Amino acid sequence: MDMDEFLEGESLTGQQAILIFFAFLLLVILAGILLVIFSDTFQAIV
């Protein structure tokens, strides 16, 4: 399966969709946690 076919979603199974959804959700949560942890550093830079 090429990446183009994978991203079109026509042949995407429910399990793959759930996996992608939770991977993206985890990425967003981790980014938020990192922002909170390093917010002091970011404020010092700006």
PyMOL Python script that loads the backbone (N, CA, C, O; Angstrom):
from pymol import cmd

cmd.read_pdbstr("""\
ATOM      1  N   MET A   1       0.853  -1.200   0.000  1.00  0.00           N
ATOM      2  CA  MET A   1       0.000   0.000   0.000  1.00  0.00           C
ATOM      3  C   MET A   1       0.888   1.249   0.000  1.00  0.00           C
ATOM      4  O   MET A   1       1.694   1.466   0.905  1.00  0.00           O
ATOM      5  N   ASP A   2       0.710   2.059  -1.045  1.00  0.00           N
ATOM      6  CA  ASP A   2       1.466   3.307  -1.122  1.00  0.00           C
ATOM      7  C   ASP A   2       0.904   4.319  -0.140  1.00  0.00           C
ATOM      8  O   ASP A   2      -0.213   4.172   0.356  1.00  0.00           O
ATOM      9  N   MET A   3       1.691   5.345   0.133  1.00  0.00           N
ATOM     10  CA  MET A   3       1.244   6.376   1.071  1.00  0.00           C
ATOM     11  C   MET A   3       0.050   7.142   0.510  1.00  0.00           C
ATOM     12  O   MET A   3      -0.825   7.559   1.268  1.00  0.00           O
ATOM     13  N   ASP A   4       0.003   7.334  -0.827  1.00  0.00           N
ATOM     14  CA  ASP A   4      -1.127   8.035  -1.434  1.00  0.00           C
ATOM     15  C   ASP A   4      -2.432   7.280  -1.188  1.00  0.00           C
ATOM     16  O   ASP A   4      -3.442   7.871  -0.805  1.00  0.00           O
ATOM     17  N   GLU A   5      -2.396   5.966  -1.414  1.00  0.00           N
ATOM     18  CA  GLU A   5      -3.590   5.149  -1.184  1.00  0.00           C
ATOM     19  C   GLU A   5      -3.976   5.165   0.286  1.00  0.00           C
ATOM     20  O   GLU A   5      -5.155   5.193   0.636  1.00  0.00           O
ATOM     21  N   PHE A   6      -2.957   5.145   1.138  1.00  0.00           N
ATOM     22  CA  PHE A   6      -3.191   5.101   2.585  1.00  0.00           C
ATOM     23  C   PHE A   6      -3.869   6.380   3.063  1.00  0.00           C
ATOM     24  O   PHE A   6      -4.774   6.336   3.895  1.00  0.00           O
ATOM     25  N   LEU A   7      -3.422   7.527   2.529  1.00  0.00           N
ATOM     26  CA  LEU A   7      -3.968   8.811   2.967  1.00  0.00           C
ATOM     27  C   LEU A   7      -5.336   9.107   2.364  1.00  0.00           C
ATOM     28  O   LEU A   7      -6.099   9.895   2.923  1.00  0.00           O
ATOM     29  N   GLU A   8      -5.662   8.476   1.209  1.00  0.00           N
ATOM     30  CA  GLU A   8      -6.984   8.686   0.617  1.00  0.00           C
ATOM     31  C   GLU A   8      -8.078   8.097   1.509  1.00  0.00           C
ATOM     32  O   GLU A   8      -9.188   8.625   1.571  1.00  0.00           O
ATOM     33  N   GLY A   9      -7.762   7.019   2.186  1.00  0.00           N
ATOM     34  CA  GLY A   9      -8.698   6.467   3.150  1.00  0.00           C
ATOM     35  C   GLY A   9      -9.737   5.535   2.578  1.00  0.00           C
ATOM     36  O   GLY A   9     -10.584   5.037   3.320  1.00  0.00           O
ATOM     37  N   GLU A  10      -9.701   5.277   1.267  1.00  0.00           N
ATOM     38  CA  GLU A  10     -10.712   4.396   0.675  1.00  0.00           C
ATOM     39  C   GLU A  10     -10.552   2.968   1.181  1.00  0.00           C
ATOM     40  O   GLU A  10     -11.542   2.287   1.451  1.00  0.00           O
ATOM     41  N   SER A  11      -9.315   2.518   1.309  1.00  0.00           N
ATOM     42  CA  SER A  11      -9.080   1.144   1.744  1.00  0.00           C
ATOM     43  C   SER A  11      -8.695   1.080   3.219  1.00  0.00           C
ATOM     44  O   SER A  11      -8.112   0.097   3.678  1.00  0.00           O
ATOM     45  N   LEU A  12      -9.028   2.140   3.952  1.00  0.00           N
ATOM     46  CA  LEU A  12      -8.666   2.219   5.369  1.00  0.00           C
ATOM     47  C   LEU A  12      -9.654   1.399   6.198  1.00  0.00           C
ATOM     48  O   LEU A  12     -10.867   1.572   6.077  1.00  0.00           O
ATOM     49  N   THR A  13      -9.140   0.524   7.023  1.00  0.00           N
ATOM     50  CA  THR A  13     -10.014  -0.246   7.906  1.00  0.00           C
ATOM     51  C   THR A  13     -10.286   0.563   9.170  1.00  0.00           C
ATOM     52  O   THR A  13      -9.598   1.545   9.448  1.00  0.00           O
ATOM     53  N   GLY A  14     -11.277   0.152   9.917  1.00  0.00           N
ATOM     54  CA  GLY A  14     -11.614   0.847  11.151  1.00  0.00           C
ATOM     55  C   GLY A  14     -10.457   0.832  12.135  1.00  0.00           C
ATOM     56  O   GLY A  14     -10.210   1.813  12.836  1.00  0.00           O
ATOM     57  N   GLN A  15      -9.751  -0.294  12.183  1.00  0.00           N
ATOM     58  CA  GLN A  15      -8.641  -0.422  13.120  1.00  0.00           C
ATOM     59  C   GLN A  15      -7.514   0.549  12.761  1.00  0.00           C
ATOM     60  O   GLN A  15      -6.906   1.155  13.643  1.00  0.00           O
ATOM     61  N   GLN A  16      -7.241   0.694  11.458  1.00  0.00           N
ATOM     62  CA  GLN A  16      -6.210   1.631  11.026  1.00  0.00           C
ATOM     63  C   GLN A  16      -6.628   3.062  11.336  1.00  0.00           C
ATOM     64  O   GLN A  16      -5.804   3.877  11.752  1.00  0.00           O
ATOM     65  N   ALA A  17      -7.911   3.369  11.132  1.00  0.00           N
ATOM     66  CA  ALA A  17      -8.408   4.714  11.399  1.00  0.00           C
ATOM     67  C   ALA A  17      -8.281   5.046  12.880  1.00  0.00           C
ATOM     68  O   ALA A  17      -7.875   6.151  13.238  1.00  0.00           O
ATOM     69  N   ILE A  18      -8.625   4.094  13.738  1.00  0.00           N
ATOM     70  CA  ILE A  18      -8.507   4.295  15.184  1.00  0.00           C
ATOM     71  C   ILE A  18      -7.045   4.497  15.576  1.00  0.00           C
ATOM     72  O   ILE A  18      -6.728   5.358  16.397  1.00  0.00           O
ATOM     73  N   LEU A  19      -6.166   3.705  14.987  1.00  0.00           N
ATOM     74  CA  LEU A  19      -4.734   3.816  15.276  1.00  0.00           C
ATOM     75  C   LEU A  19      -4.209   5.197  14.892  1.00  0.00           C
ATOM     76  O   LEU A  19      -3.475   5.818  15.661  1.00  0.00           O
ATOM     77  N   ILE A  20      -4.581   5.678  13.707  1.00  0.00           N
ATOM     78  CA  ILE A  20      -4.139   6.999  13.253  1.00  0.00           C
ATOM     79  C   ILE A  20      -4.708   8.084  14.155  1.00  0.00           C
ATOM     80  O   ILE A  20      -4.001   9.024  14.518  1.00  0.00           O
ATOM     81  N   PHE A  21      -5.981   7.962  14.519  1.00  0.00           N
ATOM     82  CA  PHE A  21      -6.629   8.956  15.371  1.00  0.00           C
ATOM     83  C   PHE A  21      -5.927   9.071  16.717  1.00  0.00           C
ATOM     84  O   PHE A  21      -5.618  10.174  17.170  1.00  0.00           O
ATOM     85  N   PHE A  22      -5.672   7.916  17.364  1.00  0.00           N
ATOM     86  CA  PHE A  22      -5.044   7.960  18.676  1.00  0.00           C
ATOM     87  C   PHE A  22      -3.583   8.371  18.611  1.00  0.00           C
ATOM     88  O   PHE A  22      -3.075   8.987  19.547  1.00  0.00           O
ATOM     89  N   ALA A  23      -2.893   8.039  17.515  1.00  0.00           N
ATOM     90  CA  ALA A  23      -1.506   8.485  17.347  1.00  0.00           C
ATOM     91  C   ALA A  23      -1.470  10.006  17.239  1.00  0.00           C
ATOM     92  O   ALA A  23      -0.612  10.654  17.838  1.00  0.00           O
ATOM     93  N   PHE A  24      -2.408  10.580  16.468  1.00  0.00           N
ATOM     94  CA  PHE A  24      -2.473  12.035  16.326  1.00  0.00           C
ATOM     95  C   PHE A  24      -2.850  12.688  17.653  1.00  0.00           C
ATOM     96  O   PHE A  24      -2.286  13.715  18.031  1.00  0.00           O
ATOM     97  N   LEU A  25      -3.807  12.086  18.354  1.00  0.00           N
ATOM     98  CA  LEU A  25      -4.236  12.612  19.643  1.00  0.00           C
ATOM     99  C   LEU A  25      -3.073  12.605  20.638  1.00  0.00           C
ATOM    100  O   LEU A  25      -2.866  13.571  21.372  1.00  0.00           O
ATOM    101  N   LEU A  26      -2.323  11.510  20.651  1.00  0.00           N
ATOM    102  CA  LEU A  26      -1.161  11.403  21.531  1.00  0.00           C
ATOM    103  C   LEU A  26      -0.118  12.463  21.186  1.00  0.00           C
ATOM    104  O   LEU A  26       0.488  13.056  22.079  1.00  0.00           O
ATOM    105  N   LEU A  27       0.089  12.700  19.896  1.00  0.00           N
ATOM    106  CA  LEU A  27       1.047  13.719  19.456  1.00  0.00           C
ATOM    107  C   LEU A  27       0.633  15.104  19.956  1.00  0.00           C
ATOM    108  O   LEU A  27       1.476  15.870  20.423  1.00  0.00           O
ATOM    109  N   VAL A  28      -0.662  15.430  19.863  1.00  0.00           N
ATOM    110  CA  VAL A  28      -1.165  16.723  20.318  1.00  0.00           C
ATOM    111  C   VAL A  28      -1.004  16.851  21.830  1.00  0.00           C
ATOM    112  O   VAL A  28      -0.590  17.901  22.322  1.00  0.00           O
ATOM    113  N   ILE A  29      -1.329  15.787  22.571  1.00  0.00           N
ATOM    114  CA  ILE A  29      -1.214  15.816  24.028  1.00  0.00           C
ATOM    115  C   ILE A  29       0.248  15.981  24.446  1.00  0.00           C
ATOM    116  O   ILE A  29       0.551  16.766  25.344  1.00  0.00           O
ATOM    117  N   LEU A  30       1.153  15.244  23.796  1.00  0.00           N
ATOM    118  CA  LEU A  30       2.574  15.370  24.113  1.00  0.00           C
ATOM    119  C   LEU A  30       3.092  16.774  23.812  1.00  0.00           C
ATOM    120  O   LEU A  30       3.885  17.317  24.582  1.00  0.00           O
ATOM    121  N   ALA A  31       2.657  17.361  22.710  1.00  0.00           N
ATOM    122  CA  ALA A  31       3.062  18.725  22.367  1.00  0.00           C
ATOM    123  C   ALA A  31       2.574  19.700  23.439  1.00  0.00           C
ATOM    124  O   ALA A  31       3.306  20.607  23.834  1.00  0.00           O
ATOM    125  N   GLY A  32       1.346  19.514  23.907  1.00  0.00           N
ATOM    126  CA  GLY A  32       0.809  20.365  24.961  1.00  0.00           C
ATOM    127  C   GLY A  32       1.581  20.233  26.253  1.00  0.00           C
ATOM    128  O   GLY A  32       1.869  21.232  26.912  1.00  0.00           O
ATOM    129  N   ILE A  33       1.920  19.009  26.622  1.00  0.00           N
ATOM    130  CA  ILE A  33       2.686  18.774  27.848  1.00  0.00           C
ATOM    131  C   ILE A  33       4.066  19.416  27.746  1.00  0.00           C
ATOM    132  O   ILE A  33       4.541  20.039  28.695  1.00  0.00           O
ATOM    133  N   LEU A  34       4.704  19.258  26.586  1.00  0.00           N
ATOM    134  CA  LEU A  34       6.015  19.870  26.386  1.00  0.00           C
ATOM    135  C   LEU A  34       5.931  21.395  26.479  1.00  0.00           C
ATOM    136  O   LEU A  34       6.814  22.034  27.052  1.00  0.00           O
ATOM    137  N   LEU A  35       4.868  21.975  25.914  1.00  0.00           N
ATOM    138  CA  LEU A  35       4.699  23.425  25.998  1.00  0.00           C
ATOM    139  C   LEU A  35       4.538  23.876  27.443  1.00  0.00           C
ATOM    140  O   LEU A  35       5.096  24.899  27.840  1.00  0.00           O
ATOM    141  N   VAL A  36       3.782  23.125  28.229  1.00  0.00           N
ATOM    142  CA  VAL A  36       3.590  23.479  29.630  1.00  0.00           C
ATOM    143  C   VAL A  36       4.904  23.356  30.399  1.00  0.00           C
ATOM    144  O   VAL A  36       5.243  24.221  31.207  1.00  0.00           O
ATOM    145  N   ILE A  37       5.641  22.269  30.142  1.00  0.00           N
ATOM    146  CA  ILE A  37       6.895  22.038  30.851  1.00  0.00           C
ATOM    147  C   ILE A  37       7.917  23.130  30.544  1.00  0.00           C
ATOM    148  O   ILE A  37       8.594  23.639  31.437  1.00  0.00           O
ATOM    149  N   PHE A  38       8.014  23.480  29.250  1.00  0.00           N
ATOM    150  CA  PHE A  38       9.053  24.420  28.833  1.00  0.00           C
ATOM    151  C   PHE A  38       8.525  25.845  28.661  1.00  0.00           C
ATOM    152  O   PHE A  38       9.189  26.677  28.043  1.00  0.00           O
ATOM    153  N   SER A  39       7.324  26.136  29.208  1.00  0.00           N
ATOM    154  CA  SER A  39       6.752  27.465  29.011  1.00  0.00           C
ATOM    155  C   SER A  39       7.634  28.554  29.625  1.00  0.00           C
ATOM    156  O   SER A  39       7.734  29.646  29.065  1.00  0.00           O
ATOM    157  N   ASP A  40       8.268  28.281  30.756  1.00  0.00           N
ATOM    158  CA  ASP A  40       9.166  29.258  31.373  1.00  0.00           C
ATOM    159  C   ASP A  40      10.319  29.580  30.447  1.00  0.00           C
ATOM    160  O   ASP A  40      10.698  30.741  30.289  1.00  0.00           O
ATOM    161  N   THR A  41      10.877  28.541  29.833  1.00  0.00           N
ATOM    162  CA  THR A  41      11.991  28.722  28.892  1.00  0.00           C
ATOM    163  C   THR A  41      11.541  29.542  27.701  1.00  0.00           C
ATOM    164  O   THR A  41      12.252  30.445  27.259  1.00  0.00           O
ATOM    165  N   PHE A  42      10.337  29.228  27.165  1.00  0.00           N
ATOM    166  CA  PHE A  42       9.844  29.960  26.003  1.00  0.00           C
ATOM    167  C   PHE A  42       9.588  31.422  26.344  1.00  0.00           C
ATOM    168  O   PHE A  42       9.843  32.302  25.522  1.00  0.00           O
ATOM    169  N   GLN A  43       9.086  31.693  27.550  1.00  0.00           N
ATOM    170  CA  GLN A  43       8.829  33.085  27.953  1.00  0.00           C
ATOM    171  C   GLN A  43      10.147  33.839  28.122  1.00  0.00           C
ATOM    172  O   GLN A  43      10.207  35.035  27.837  1.00  0.00           O
ATOM    173  N   ALA A  44      11.178  33.182  28.566  1.00  0.00           N
ATOM    174  CA  ALA A  44      12.496  33.809  28.722  1.00  0.00           C
ATOM    175  C   ALA A  44      13.064  34.186  27.357  1.00  0.00           C
ATOM    176  O   ALA A  44      13.712  35.222  27.207  1.00  0.00           O
ATOM    177  N   ILE A  45      12.812  33.325  26.356  1.00  0.00           N
ATOM    178  CA  ILE A  45      13.311  33.603  25.003  1.00  0.00           C
ATOM    179  C   ILE A  45      12.589  34.807  24.415  1.00  0.00           C
ATOM    180  O   ILE A  45      13.208  35.694  23.827  1.00  0.00           O
ATOM    181  N   VAL A  46      11.266  34.823  24.583  1.00  0.00           N
ATOM    182  CA  VAL A  46      10.461  35.929  24.017  1.00  0.00           C
ATOM    183  C   VAL A  46      10.474  37.060  25.006  1.00  0.00           C
ATOM    184  O   VAL A  46       9.867  38.103  24.760  1.00  0.00           O
TER     185      VAL A  46
END
""", "prot")
cmd.dss("prot")
cmd.show_as("cartoon", "prot")
cmd.util.cbc("prot")
cmd.orient("prot")
